[in-house]
């Protein structure tokens, strides 16, 4: 199969104050999120001028991908489609078709396997293909990339730098806690993440979603230990950005609760590492640079926050490595069960879904 274009698939975000509430309503449609919660979240965006950083970050990522593809002499024009804001998938797919493309690869700005992080993008594109009736346009999603060194190495470098800054302040690493954060999801979504045969029989298992994060974290910690030397403080995977009703079990602990718990044990510094995100968008900026920082400051703790990979050259290069893997039609044996009809299922509805590579 010969792919002729790349579709960068992302979450979207408002580009002005008037777009904030319509954007949040699209994000939460059908999920029963109270109006009060939407209004509270809208203030996060409005505090940043009503503009989400994610769109500008995606434009920068597209430019970086285009440059790396050109450097490797790969003729693959990059298009952009969003789940919740302009440019929406339907319009982008129509443009792809009008430009003569029939076989397209999709790359999502999400590094992990879960319903919201992987399958929902496959469904969004599937529904857009059905709505546009572009029956001769085929799109396949590139597999997640949590395991790429280009994703974890910039994070490891940032963590090592944070540890060095704390050391310069005379803070003992034994009184430092490292919290790797990712987006909380409903417990049921986490437990059903990944292929059925790989989720595990243990009722306490959190599924592939948590496992993949732990694998990425282990790569980061190993890198820091190898390149920096010395002891690496204790770490934990914690969660942020919960948005569901309080009656529904979601992944815990929340980052703020984790910071409070650490302070109670005598910890004097925290390093927060947003391992679940590829860029510093609103949830990273608000939940960590505002709320988590405020919690740490109230408790008298030193605070460091590591950056996401963004457009780091290593990250961009590794994404193009994964694109080339898909262009060659290579699928690692262990990955073959993923992205089937039963992988990361939609618990609420059956929807059209594109395949994954």
Residue, then its C-alpha position, 0 to 999 in steps of 0.5 A: x500500500x502506498x500512502x501519499x499524505x499524513x494527517x496530524x490528528x489532535x484534540x483541538x482548542x479555542x482560538x479566542x474567548x468566544x470559542x471557549x464554551x462551544x469548545x468545552x460543550x463539544x468535548x463533553x457532549x453526551x458525558x453528563x458533565x455538569x454545567x458548573x464544571x464547564x464554567x469552572x474549566x472555561x476560566x482556565x482558558x479565559x485566564x490564558x486569553x481564551x486561546x489554547x496553546x495546543x493549536x500553535x504547538x500543532x502548527x510548530x509540530x507540523x512545520x518540524x515534521x515537514x522539515x524532517x520528512x524533507x530532510x529524509x527525502x520523504x514526499x508526504x505532505x502533512x495535513x491537520x485535523x482536530x476532534x473538537x475545533x477547526x480544522x475539523x476532520x470532515x473538512x480536512x478529509x475533503x481537502x485530502x480527497x480533493x488534492x488527490x490522496x486516497x491512502x493516508x496515514x494518521x498520527x495522533x498527538x497522544x502517545x498511549x493506548x486507551x479509548x480517549x487516547x487512541x480509539x476515539x481518534x480512529x472513531x472520529x476519523x471513521x465517522x468523518x469518512x462516513x459523513x463525507x461519503x468519501x468511500x475511496x479515501x482510506x486512513x490508517x492510524x499510526x500506532x502509539x509511540x510511548x516507547x520511542x526514545x525520542x519521546x522519553x529522552x527529552x523528558x529524562x534530560x528535563x528530569x535530570x536538570x530539575x534534580x540538579x537545580x534542587x541539588x544546587x539549592x542544597x535539597x537532599x534527594x532523599x527528601x524529594x518526590x518525583x510525580x509522573x502525571x498523566x490524564x486521569x480516565x474512568x477506571x473502566x476505560x483504563x481496565x479495558x485499554x488494549x487488546x482483550x488478550x493482553x489486559x490481564x485477568x487480575x481484577x485490580x489490573x489497570x490495563x494497558x494504559x497504566x502499563x504503557x505509562x510505567x514502561x515509559x517512566x522506567x525508560x526515563x528513570x533508567x536514562x537519568x540513572x545512567x547519564x547523571x549517576x547517583x541515586x534517583x528519588x522515589x517516584x510515583x505515577x499520579x493523575x490530573x485533569x479529572x472531568x467526570x461526575x464524582x460518582x464514577x471511579x476514575x484513576x487516582x491519586x490526583x497530583x494535588x493529593x499526592x503532593x499533600x501526602x508526600x509533605x506529610x511524610x517529610x518530603x521537602x521538594x517535588x518534581x512534576x513530570x507530565x509523562x502523559x502529554x506531548x506538549x505544554x497545553x492548557x491542562x499541563x499549564x493550568x493543572x501543574x503550573x498553577x494548581x500543583x504549584x500552588x499546593x506545593x507552595x502552600x505546603x512550603x515545598x520546593x517545586x520543579x516541573x519538567x517540560x513535555x517533548x513538544x518539538x524537540x528534534x529527538x521527538x520529531x525524528x522518532x515520530x518520523x521513524x514511526x511514520x517510516x515504519x508504517x510506510x514500509x508496512x512493518x508491524x512488530x509481532x507484539x503489536x498485532x493484537x492492538x487496534x482491532x475492533x475489540x481494542x480499547x472499546x467504546x463502552x457507550x456506542x458502536x461507531x465506525x472506526x478506522x484501522x491502526x497500523 
